[in-house]
């Protein structure tokens, strides 16, 4: 018998399960893989990589020589996974086809995600908006979820390939080994994207630092230009009535000319040094 059920509907197949398995499923105690003498129990946190929903749903799989049961934690995972289990195949081939369909579009989705990250990087390097840091952090969280998802599946395929209890045929072991290699490629792609996003964050932070340094350079130049003028203003602002310049009729025009000359001279000097 092959069937996909919600956890709450376990009573429909209770007569085909040993009490230990029923207790595991009810209490969600199953680890990634548990092999017994006559059956295997598989468990993974299904993550819907095709949609923006970030919540995971626990999926438990029971496999023996007569039965294949998939137990879904909630209605969302049940609706999504229900159509992935083919009909008319033996249990081993049906389980293989289920995982094939589950991972069918993942490489295309990863390529699309890589394109989106690249476009975001180009936009981020052309802008200094701070919200790109939030976007980069979102990419890192998403890639972390995908990494954990593929690690679980990779561990399941490794244990199925080991086939310690001899439940699977040689042909099934070979097929699950192929799936394991495929999942490992997905995981490697996710890790590469995580490294890429990390480099992107560092490059974007460096871009922000450069813009801040340029801004500080402008402020420094402005301060340097007006500092001599502040000195002159402070000098002639002292309350000394006997200063000869105050009695000279050309004192005020000369003060203006000297101030302008200082500003122009400093600006020319800074431009020559390419400080701004």
Residue pairs with C-beta under 8 A, 6 or more apart in sequence:
1 13
1 16
1 66
1 67
1 68
1 69
2 67
2 68
2 69
2 85
2 87
2 91
2 94
3 12
3 13
3 68
3 69
3 70
4 69
4 70
4 72
4 78
4 81
4 82
4 85
5 12
5 13
5 69
5 70
5 71
5 72
5 78
6 71
6 72
6 73
6 74
6 75
6 78
7 25
7 26
7 28
7 60
7 71
7 72
7 73
10 17
10 22
10 25
10 26
10 71
13 67
13 69
14 22
16 66
16 67
16 69
17 25
17 62
17 69
21 39
21 41
21 62
23 29
24 30
24 34
24 41
24 60
25 60
25 62
25 71
28 58
28 60
28 73
30 41
30 42
30 43
30 60
31 43
32 42
32 43
32 44
32 152
32 155
32 156
32 159
33 40
33 41
33 42
33 43
33 155
33 156
33 159
33 160
34 40
34 41
34 42
35 41
35 159
35 164
35 165
35 167
36 165
37 165
38 64
38 65
38 165
38 167
39 62
39 63
39 64
39 167
40 61
40 62
40 63
40 64
40 159
40 160
40 165
40 167
41 60
41 61
41 62
41 63
42 60
42 61
42 63
42 156
42 160
43 58
43 59
43 60
43 61
44 58
44 59
44 149
44 152
44 153
44 156
45 56
45 57
45 58
45 59
45 148
45 149
45 152
46 56
46 57
46 58
46 59
46 77
46 80
46 81
46 149
47 56
47 145
47 146
47 148
47 149
48 76
48 80
49 106
49 109
49 146
49 149
50 105
50 109
53 76
54 141
54 142
54 145
56 145
56 149
57 72
57 73
57 74
57 76
57 77
58 73
59 70
59 71
59 72
59 73
59 77
59 81
60 70
60 71
61 68
61 69
61 70
61 71
61 95
62 68
62 69
62 70
62 71
63 91
63 92
63 95
63 167
64 91
64 167
65 91
65 167
66 91
67 91
68 85
68 91
68 94
68 95
70 81
70 85
70 98
72 78
72 81
81 98
81 102
84 98
84 101
84 102
85 94
85 97
85 98
86 94
86 97
86 98
86 101
89 97
92 168
92 169
92 172
93 172
93 175
96 172
96 175
96 176
96 179
99 153
99 157
99 176
99 179
100 179
103 153
103 179
103 182
103 183
103 186
106 186
107 185
107 186
107 189
110 186
110 189
110 190
110 193
113 142
113 193
114 189
114 193
114 196
117 139
117 193
117 196
117 197
117 200
120 132
120 135
120 136
120 139
120 200
121 200
121 203
121 204
123 132
124 132
124 135
124 136
124 200
124 204
124 207
125 203
125 204
125 207
128 207
128 208
128 211
130 208
132 204
133 201
133 204
133 205
136 197
136 200
136 201
136 204
139 193
139 197
140 194
140 197
140 198
140 201
143 190
143 193
143 194
143 197
144 194
146 186
146 190
147 187
147 190
147 191
147 194
150 183
150 184
150 186
150 187
150 190
151 187
153 183
154 180
154 183
154 184
154 187
157 176
157 177
157 179
157 180
157 183
158 180
160 168
160 172
160 173
160 176
161 173
161 176
161 177
161 180
163 173
168 176
217 275
217 276
218 276
221 270
221 275
221 276
224 266
224 270
225 262
225 263
225 266
225 267
225 270
226 263
228 262
228 266
229 259
229 262
229 263
232 255
232 258
232 259
236 243
236 245
236 246
236 255
245 251
245 254
245 255
248 254
270 276
